[in-house]
Amino acid sequence: MSLHRLLIDSASRFPDNLAVAGPAGEMRYAELDRRADVLAHALSREGVRPGDRVVIWAEKSPLAVVAMQAVLRLGAAYVPAGETTPVARVAAMVRDCRPRAVCGSGDRLRRLVKDLGADVRAVDLDEHSGEHPGEHPGEHRDRVRPVDHPVDPDDLAYVLYTSGSTGTPKGVCVSHRAARAFVDWAAAELDARPDDRFANHAPFTFDLSVLDLYAAFSAGAAVCLVPSELAYAPARMVDFLHRERVSVWYSVPSALTLMMRDGGLLDRPAPGALRALLFAGEPFPIAGVRDLAGWTRARLLNLYGPTETNVCTFHEVVPGDLTRDRSVPIGRAACGDTVRVTRPDGGEARPGEEGELVVEGPTVMRGYWGAAPQRGPYRTGDMVRVLADGSLDYLGRRDHMVKVRGHRVELGEVEAVLGGHPEVADVAVIVGGEGADARLHAFVVPVRDRTPGVLSLKRHSAERLPPYMIADEFHFVGELPRTRNGKIDRAALGSETTPYGRL
């Protein structure tokens, strides 16, 4: 059940297959396996032991993947921090999870460790980036002792710190069992193959990257790392998709929306290798899904789940979905999980009713670092509606339920309706003002070369929503502000001082 065994096993079966390619080169399975062993020995000499944490503060590169694998082989857990993560945030993570070592490069790594004290060791990945990476006397490059410390399925594999615009980040603790339940399900659902090429768009700090890396490793397939500077450069991402002959793409919907709107994705035939397009993290306006369905024969899959559960439901887009006027369903339970919908009165929701989604099963986190362990079902805080066939529609966050002039309004419901307008590519709704002065503000990203009129948007809403849920103000913008993980930054929308690309 260990996560790192996926790469070890594929390295023995497919040693010459391409494992990972990125900005700093590429590695085949045999080389990635060997380098992980070498770095594991180096980390062991620095005192890393089973159960320890190791922060990896590095650019997205094959070497960062080596570091993750090396940590896992020691029975320790890795804690990724992206290359653009501010020093203060990394320091806060280090103080919180108390790692044995921090892997990174450059002066900023040494300054960080010096400021934090002698209990944290600095491991410079630059010393392990050459052809003979950080070898120690007695460790000849062809005779590196394998490292594979046995782990219990419930041992910690990695900690992902939640990223948001407000509040203090919390470390989500994921066990080997939880990670494997998701990865094994994804690999089976996708029928992952040795000749597949998985694009990795998400940063390693985001749980979407877990599928990219480990579903590929389970099959001896290749992972094509999308460089951080390309992540929201739409034309370059479209070029990447074609140039790298990507067969499986997984990202937040906003990345695909940008590629369609500004990158010319739909102007070129779909790559012949592409066989699955996956999206998760937020609702995908139905107009964009229709465009993708008309452009490619690849499977379109909507995956749902907070970081605390990874993916717990999924839905494959079918022709009937394209006639809806809202985002496609989030579907049914996946990965061996059980989901139920709890009404506000505590009863279980029936078809047509709404409530909070509750998840129980193998993918649920161990808990937040430094807090009590997670016991029993996990309450997601997400509101859903049960459909006639038992599948689920996503409505929005429970904490996005607001009061406007005495009426309870779910912002996600307003966004879903506006997102169904044929000239809307993306939308976010917030509340401005308080009490009697509270008003709904909709920030609308138009479809390419088409800006909908306010009257058209209001008419579209009026046909589907009660009057008190119709947005009062419409702001047409070139793009929505995003957090580092690509989700809508609502605090930035509500700030008068934050530019967000008004048209």
C-alpha positions in Angstrom: 0.0 0.0 0.0 3.0 2.4 0.1 2.9 5.3 -2.4 6.6 5.0 -3.4 6.3 1.4 -4.4 4.5 2.5 -7.6 7.7 4.0 -9.0 10.0 1.3 -7.6 7.8 -1.4 -9.3 7.6 0.5 -12.6 11.4 1.1 -12.6 11.9 -2.7 -12.5 9.3 -3.3 -15.3 9.9 -0.3 -17.5 13.5 1.0 -16.7 13.9 2.7 -20.1 10.5 4.4 -20.2 10.4 8.1 -19.8 9.3 8.9 -16.2 9.3 12.6 -15.9 10.2 15.6 -18.2 10.4 19.2 -17.1 12.2 22.5 -17.3 15.4 21.1 -16.0 15.6 18.0 -18.2 14.1 14.5 -18.1 14.6 11.2 -16.4 13.8 7.7 -17.3 12.5 5.3 -14.7 15.8 3.6 -13.9 17.6 7.0 -13.4 14.7 8.4 -11.3 14.8 5.3 -9.1 18.6 5.4 -8.6 18.6 9.1 -7.9 15.8 8.7 -5.3 17.9 6.1 -3.6 21.0 8.3 -3.6 19.2 11.3 -2.2 17.5 9.0 0.4 20.9 8.1 1.7 21.9 11.7 1.8 18.8 12.6 3.8 19.4 9.7 6.1 22.9 11.0 6.9 21.2 14.3 7.8 19.1 12.5 10.4 15.8 11.9 8.5 14.1 8.9 10.0 10.7 7.2 9.6 7.9 9.4 10.7 9.8 12.6 10.1 8.7 15.4 7.8 10.8 17.0 5.1 9.8 20.3 3.5 10.6 20.5 -0.2 10.9 24.1 -1.3 11.9 23.9 -5.0 10.8 24.7 -8.5 8.6 22.2 -10.3 11.3 19.9 -11.9 12.3 16.2 -12.1 14.7 16.9 -9.2 11.7 17.9 -7.0 10.1 14.6 -7.9 13.4 12.8 -6.9 13.2 14.5 -3.5 9.6 13.5 -2.9 10.4 9.9 -3.7 13.6 9.9 -1.6 11.6 11.1 1.5 8.9 8.5 1.0 11.5 5.7 0.8 12.8 6.6 4.2 9.3 6.2 5.7 9.1 9.9 6.2 6.5 12.4 4.8 7.1 15.2 2.4 5.7 18.7 2.7 5.8 20.5 -0.7 6.3 24.3 -0.8 6.2 25.8 -4.3 9.1 27.8 -5.7 7.0 31.0 -5.6 5.8 30.4 -2.0 6.9 33.5 0.1 9.6 32.9 2.6 7.4 33.9 5.5 4.8 31.3 4.5 7.5 28.6 4.2 8.8 29.6 7.6 5.3 29.3 9.1 4.9 25.8 7.6 8.3 24.8 9.0 7.4 26.1 12.5 4.1 24.3 12.3 5.1 20.8 11.0 8.6 20.8 12.6 10.5 19.0 9.7 13.8 17.2 10.2 15.1 18.9 7.0 14.3 21.4 4.3 15.2 20.5 0.7 15.8 23.4 -1.6 18.5 25.5 -3.3 20.3 28.8 -3.2 21.0 31.4 -0.5 17.3 31.7 0.5 17.3 28.1 1.7 20.4 28.6 3.9 19.0 31.9 5.2 15.7 30.2 6.1 17.3 27.4 7.9 19.7 29.7 9.7 16.7 31.8 10.9 14.8 28.8 12.1 17.5 27.3 14.1 19.8 24.3 14.2 17.2 21.6 14.6 16.3 21.9 10.9 18.9 20.7 8.3 19.3 22.2 4.9 19.7 19.8 2.0 20.8 21.7 -1.2 19.2 20.0 -4.2 21.7 21.8 -6.5 24.3 19.4 -5.2 22.1 16.5 -6.5 21.4 17.9 -9.9 24.3 16.5 -11.9 25.0 13.2 -13.6 26.5 11.8 -10.4 24.0 13.3 -7.9 25.5 13.8 -4.5 27.2 10.4 -4.3 28.8 9.5 -1.1 32.0 7.4 -0.9 31.1 3.8 -1.4 27.9 4.6 -3.4 29.0 4.0 -7.0 26.4 5.2 -9.4 25.8 1.6 -10.6 25.7 0.1 -7.1 23.4 2.3 -5.0 21.9 0.4 -2.1 18.1 0.4 -2.6 16.1 2.2 0.0 12.5 1.0 0.8 11.6 1.4 4.4 8.5 -0.5 5.2 5.5 1.6 6.1 2.0 1.0 7.5 -0.8 2.0 5.2 -1.9 4.5 7.8 1.5 6.1 8.1 1.8 9.7 6.9 2.8 10.1 3.2 2.6 13.9 2.7 1.2 17.1 4.2 -0.5 19.6 1.9 -1.0 23.1 3.3 -4.3 24.6 2.3 -3.9 27.7 0.2 -6.4 30.5 0.5 -6.8 34.3 0.6 -7.7 34.5 4.2 -7.0 32.7 7.5 -4.1 30.6 8.6 -3.1 27.7 6.3 -3.7 24.2 7.8 -1.6 21.1 7.0 -3.8 18.4 5.6 -2.2 15.0 6.6 -2.6 12.3 4.0 -1.7 8.6 4.6 -0.4 6.1 2.2 -3.7 4.3 2.3 -5.6 7.5 1.4 -3.3 8.4 -1.4 -3.3 4.9 -2.9 -7.1 4.6 -2.7 -7.3 7.7 -5.0 -4.4 6.8 -7.3 -5.4 3.2 -7.8 -9.0 4.2 -8.6 -7.8 6.9 -11.0 -5.3 4.6 -12.8 -8.1 2.0 -13.2 -10.7 4.5 -14.3 -8.3 6.0 -16.9 -6.9 2.6 -17.9 -3.4 4.2 -17.5 -0.8 2.7 -19.9 2.9 2.7 -20.3 2.6 4.8 -23.5 0.5 7.5 -21.8 1.8 11.0 -21.3 0.2 12.8 -18.3 0.4 16.6 -18.2 1.1 18.0 -14.7 -0.4 21.5 -14.6 -1.1 21.8 -10.9 1.7 22.8 -8.5 3.0 20.0 -6.2 1.3 21.9 -3.3 -2.1 21.1 -4.9 -3.8 17.7 -4.6 -4.5 17.5 -8.4 -0.8 16.8 -8.8 -1.1 13.5 -6.9 -3.1 12.0 -9.8 -0.6 13.3 -12.4 2.4 11.8 -10.8 1.3 8.6 -9.2 -1.3 7.4 -11.7 1.5 7.8 -14.3 4.0 6.0 -12.1 1.6 3.1 -11.5 1.6 2.3 -15.2 5.2 3.2 -16.2 3.8 6.2 -18.1 5.5 9.7 -18.5 4.7 12.8 -16.5 5.2 16.1 -18.5 5.6 18.9 -16.0 4.0 22.2 -17.1 6.6 24.8 -16.0 5.2 27.3 -13.5 5.7 30.2 -15.8 3.4 28.5 -18.4 0.6 27.6 -16.0 -1.5 30.6 -17.0 0.1 31.5 -20.3 -2.7 30.1 -22.5 -1.1 30.1 -25.9 2.1 28.4 -24.5 -0.1 25.8 -22.7 -1.8 25.0 -26.0 1.6 24.6 -27.6 2.7 22.4 -24.7 -0.4 20.1 -25.1 0.4 19.5 -28.8 4.2 19.4 -28.5 4.3 17.0 -25.6 1.6 14.7 -27.2 -0.3 14.7 -24.0 -2.8 11.9 -23.6 -4.2 12.8 -20.1 -4.8 16.4 -19.0 -6.0 17.4 -15.5 -6.4 21.0 -14.3 -8.8 23.5 -12.8 -11.5 24.6 -15.3 -10.0 28.1 -15.4 -6.9 26.8 -17.1 -8.9 25.2 -19.9 -11.1 28.3 -20.1 -8.0 30.5 -20.7 -6.7 28.0 -23.3 -10.0 28.2 -25.2 -10.5 31.9 -24.9 -7.0 33.3 -25.2 -4.8 30.4 -26.3 -6.5 29.3 -29.5 -7.2 25.8 -28.2 -10.3 25.4 -30.3 -8.7 26.8 -33.4 -6.5 23.7 -33.8 -7.6 20.1 -34.2 -7.5 18.2 -31.0 -4.2 16.2 -30.5 -4.6 12.7 -31.7 -3.0 11.3 -28.5 -5.5 13.1 -26.2 -7.9 10.6 -24.7 -8.9 12.1 -21.3 -9.6 15.7 -20.1 -10.1 15.9 -16.4 -11.1 19.0 -14.4 -11.7 19.7 -10.7 -11.4 22.4 -8.1 -14.4 24.5 -9.0 -17.5 24.5 -11.2 -16.9 24.6 -15.0 -19.4 26.9 -16.8 -21.4 24.7 -19.1 -20.5 26.8 -22.2 -16.9 25.8 -21.8 -17.8 22.1 -21.4 -19.9 22.3 -24.6 -17.0 23.8 -26.5 -14.6 21.0 -25.3 -17.1 18.3 -26.2 -17.4 19.7 -29.7 -13.7 19.9 -30.1 -12.4 16.5 -28.9 -13.5 12.9 -28.7 -11.5 12.5 -25.5 -13.4 11.6 -22.3 -14.4 14.5 -20.2 -14.4 13.8 -16.5 -15.5 16.2 -13.7 -13.8 15.2 -10.4 -14.8 16.6 -7.1 -13.4 16.6 -3.6 -11.7 19.0 -1.1 -8.1 18.5 -0.2 -9.3 16.8 3.0 -10.8 13.9 1.0 -9.0 14.2 -2.4 -11.4 13.0 -5.0 -14.5 11.4 -3.5 -17.0 11.7 -6.4 -16.8 12.0 -10.2 -18.9 12.3 -13.3 -18.2 11.6 -16.9 -19.8 14.1 -19.3 -22.5 12.6 -21.5 -24.4 14.2 -24.4 -27.4 14.9 -22.1 -25.3 17.1 -19.9 -24.7 19.5 -22.7 -28.3 20.5 -22.7 -28.2 21.7 -19.1 -28.1 25.3 -18.2 -25.7 24.8 -15.3 -22.4 23.0 -14.6 -22.3 19.2 -15.1 -23.0 17.1 -12.0 -20.2 16.0 -9.6 -21.7 12.6 -9.9 -21.3 9.6 -7.6 -18.9 8.3 -5.0 -15.4 7.2 -6.2 -12.3 5.7 -4.7 -14.2 3.4 -2.4 -15.7 6.3 -0.5 -19.2 6.6 0.8 -21.0 9.9 0.4 -24.3 11.1 1.9 -26.2 14.4 1.9 -27.4 15.8 5.2 -30.3 18.2 5.3 -30.3 21.2 7.7 -32.6 19.3 10.0 -30.2 16.4 10.2 -32.1 14.0 7.9 -30.7 12.4 4.8 -31.7 14.3 1.6 -33.8 12.5 -1.0 -33.9 13.2 -4.7 -34.7 16.9 -5.3 -33.5 17.9 -1.8 -30.4 19.8 -0.8 -27.9 19.5 2.0 -24.3 19.3 3.0 -22.1 16.6 1.5 -20.5 14.2 4.0 -17.8 11.8 3.1 -16.5 8.6 4.7 -14.0 6.2 3.4 -10.3 5.5 2.6 -9.4 8.8 1.0 -10.4 11.0 4.0 -7.4 12.7 5.6 -5.8 11.6 8.9 -6.5 15.1 10.2 -4.9 18.5 10.3 -1.3 18.7 11.4 -1.1 19.5 15.1 -4.9 19.0 15.6 -6.9 16.0 16.8 -7.2 13.1 14.4 -10.1 13.0 12.0 -12.7 10.6 13.4 -15.7 9.4 11.5 -17.3 11.1 8.5 -15.9 14.3 7.1 -18.3 17.2 6.7 -17.2 19.0 3.5 -19.1 22.3 4.0 -20.2 21.9 0.4 -23.9 22.1 -0.5 -25.3 19.7 -3.1 -28.6 18.7 -4.5 -29.6 15.0 -5.0 -30.7 14.3 -8.5 -33.4 11.8 -9.6 -30.8 9.1 -10.4 -29.0 9.6 -7.1 -26.1 11.6 -8.5 -25.2 15.0 -7.1 -25.2 18.6 -8.3 -22.8 21.0 -6.7 -24.5 24.2 -5.3 -21.7 26.0 -3.5 -20.0 26.4 -0.1 -22.0 26.4 3.0 -20.0 29.4 4.1 -21.0 31.2 0.9 -24.6 31.2 2.1 -25.4 34.8 2.7 -28.3 37.0 3.6 -29.4 39.7 1.2 -32.3 42.0 2.3 -33.6 39.2 4.6 -33.4 36.4 2.0 -30.9 33.5 2.3 -28.9 33.3 -0.9 -26.4 30.6 -2.0 -23.8 32.4 -4.1 -22.8 29.2 -5.9 -26.4 28.8 -7.2 -26.3 32.3 -8.6 -22.9 31.6 -10.2 -24.2 28.3 -11.7 -27.1 30.0 -13.4 -25.0 32.9 -14.8 -22.4 30.4 -15.9 -25.1 28.7 -18.1 -25.4 31.9 -20.2 -24.0 31.1 -23.6 -21.8 34.3 -23.6 -20.3 33.7 -20.1 -16.9 32.0 -19.9 -16.5 32.4 -16.1 -18.2 34.2 -13.3 -17.9 34.9 -9.6 -20.5 36.5 -7.3 -19.9 38.3 -4.0 -21.9 40.4 -1.6 -21.1 44.1 -1.2 -22.4 46.2 1.6 -24.3 45.2 4.7 -27.9 45.0 6.0 -30.3 46.9 3.8 -27.5 48.0 1.6 -26.3 44.5 0.7 -26.1 43.9 -3.0 -25.0 41.0 -5.2 -22.1 41.8 -7.5 -21.4 39.5 -10.4 -18.0 39.5 -12.0 -18.4 38.1 -15.5 -15.7 37.0 -17.9 -17.3 37.0 -21.4 -16.8 34.3 -24.0 -14.3 35.3 -26.7 -15.3 38.3 -28.7 -18.8 38.4 -27.2 -19.8 40.6 -24.2 -23.4 39.8 -23.0 -25.7 42.7 -22.2 -26.8 43.3 -18.6 -30.4 42.9 -19.6 -29.6 39.6 -21.2 -27.9 38.4 -18.1 -30.8 39.6 -15.9 -33.4 38.0 -18.2 -31.4 34.7 -18.2 -31.3 34.8 -14.3 -35.0 35.8 -14.0 -36.0 32.7 -15.9 -34.2 30.4 -13.4 -33.9 32.3 -10.0 -36.3 34.1 -7.7 -36.0 37.9 -7.9 -33.9 38.3 -4.7 -31.2 36.1 -6.2 -30.7 38.1 -9.4 -27.4 40.0 -9.3 -27.7 43.8 -8.7 -24.4 44.8 -10.3 -22.5 43.3 -13.2 -18.7 43.9 -13.7 -17.3 42.6 -17.0 -13.7 41.6 -16.5 -10.9 40.1 -18.6 -10.2 37.5 -15.9 -10.9 36.6 -12.4 -8.2 36.9 -9.7 -6.9 33.5 -8.6 -5.1 31.9 -5.7 -1.9 30.0 -6.3 -4.0 26.9 -6.8 -6.1 28.5 -9.5 -9.2 28.9 -7.5 -11.2 32.2 -7.4 -9.7 34.7 -5.0 -12.9 36.2 -3.5 -11.1 38.5 -1.1 -9.4 40.1 -4.1 -12.7 40.6 -5.8 -14.0 42.4 -2.8 -11.0 44.7 -2.5 -11.2 48.0 -4.2 -7.4 48.2 -4.4 -6.9 44.9 -6.2 -6.7 45.1 -10.1 -8.5 42.2 -11.7 -8.6 43.1 -15.4 -11.7 45.1 -16.0 -12.7 45.3 -19.7 
